[in-house]
Amino acid sequence: MAGTGGGHPSIYPTLLYADAKAAIQQLTEAFGFTELSVYESEDGSVMHAELVQGNGAVMLGSKGHGGVFDTAMKDAGPGGVYVVVDDVDSHHRRAVEHGAEILMPPTDQDYGSRDYMARDAEGNIWSFGTYAPEIGA
């Protein structure tokens, strides 16, 4: 099966931002993502970026640069992404220190996870928690 080996995730949430550079800054500073790659156009807009968290990644870019994906996402609303982290409370503290809008503080869930929820500067919802379902081969 494609995408199941070699340390490559097989699913990449993909988001477009009016200010992709500011989104990259918030995601790295407040939420602890690491830049893997950022490709800019001649006008300085972000054509494509990949940010890593643990063994997963998110792709993002600037709205309005054209192309099929940009056109398809033109009227899309904000998205939601769940990210597994080891220490929810320290991750939450980092987000708060960097001014992230917290929608739900760290909370123990009935299904055994500890989660918190935040909104990024352009309305996307990011949930961070310990829930990591086992995906069979």
C-alpha positions in Angstrom: 0.0 0.0 0.0 1.4 3.4 -0.9 2.4 5.8 1.8 2.6 3.2 4.6 6.4 2.9 5.1 9.6 4.7 5.2 8.4 7.3 7.8 6.1 9.1 5.4 2.6 9.9 6.5 -0.1 8.9 4.1 -2.5 11.8 4.9 -1.5 15.5 4.9 -4.1 18.1 6.0 -3.8 21.0 3.5 -4.8 24.6 4.3 -4.7 27.9 2.5 -4.2 31.2 4.3 -4.6 34.9 3.3 -1.3 35.4 5.1 0.6 32.1 4.9 3.8 33.6 6.3 2.0 34.7 9.5 0.4 31.2 9.7 3.8 29.6 9.4 5.1 31.9 12.2 2.2 31.1 14.5 2.3 27.3 13.8 6.0 27.1 14.5 6.2 29.5 17.5 2.9 28.8 19.3 2.2 25.2 18.3 5.7 23.8 17.9 5.7 22.8 14.3 9.0 22.7 12.4 9.4 24.0 8.9 10.3 21.2 6.5 10.1 23.3 3.3 8.7 26.7 2.1 8.5 27.6 -1.5 7.7 31.2 -2.4 6.6 32.8 -5.7 8.4 35.8 -7.2 5.9 38.1 -5.4 6.8 36.5 -2.0 3.5 34.6 -1.5 3.9 31.0 -0.2 3.2 28.6 -3.1 3.7 25.5 -0.9 5.0 24.8 2.6 5.3 21.7 4.7 5.4 21.8 8.5 6.1 18.8 10.6 4.9 17.8 14.1 6.0 14.4 15.4 5.6 11.9 12.5 2.9 13.9 10.8 2.9 17.0 8.6 0.6 19.7 7.3 0.8 21.4 3.9 -0.2 25.0 3.4 0.0 27.9 1.0 -1.2 31.4 0.2 -4.8 32.0 -1.0 -5.2 33.7 -4.4 -2.2 32.4 -6.3 -4.3 30.5 -8.8 -4.2 26.8 -9.7 -6.7 24.1 -9.3 -6.5 23.6 -5.5 -6.6 27.4 -4.9 -9.7 27.6 -7.1 -11.4 24.6 -5.4 -10.7 26.1 -2.0 -11.9 29.6 -2.9 -15.1 29.5 -0.8 -14.0 26.9 1.7 -14.4 27.6 5.4 -11.9 27.0 8.1 -10.7 23.5 8.6 -9.9 21.4 11.7 -6.8 19.4 12.4 -6.0 17.0 15.3 -2.4 16.7 16.3 -1.0 14.1 18.8 1.4 15.5 21.4 3.1 13.9 24.3 2.6 16.6 26.9 -0.7 18.5 26.4 -0.2 20.9 29.4 3.3 22.1 28.3 2.1 22.4 24.7 -0.9 24.4 25.9 1.4 26.7 27.9 3.5 27.4 24.9 0.4 28.2 22.8 -0.8 30.6 25.5 2.6 32.3 25.8 2.5 33.0 22.1 -1.0 34.5 22.2 -3.0 31.6 20.6 -6.8 31.8 21.1 -7.7 28.9 23.3 -11.1 27.5 22.8 -10.9 24.7 25.4 -8.2 24.3 28.0 -6.5 21.0 28.7 -9.3 18.6 29.5 -9.4 14.9 30.3 -11.8 13.1 28.0 -14.1 10.2 28.8 -12.3 8.1 26.1 -8.9 8.5 27.9 -7.3 11.4 26.0 -6.2 14.7 27.4 -6.9 17.5 24.8 -7.0 21.2 24.3 -8.4 23.2 21.4 -7.2 26.5 19.8 -8.1 28.7 16.8 -5.4 30.1 14.5 -5.3 33.6 13.3 -7.5 32.7 10.2 -10.1 30.6 12.0 -8.8 27.0 11.5 -9.3 24.8 14.6 -6.4 22.9 16.0 -6.9 20.2 18.6 -3.8 18.8 20.4 -4.0 15.8 22.5 -2.8 12.4 23.6 -5.4 10.3 21.7 -3.5 8.2 19.0 -5.6 5.4 17.6 -3.7 2.3 16.5 -4.0 1.9 12.8 -3.7 -1.7 11.7 -1.7 -2.9 8.7 
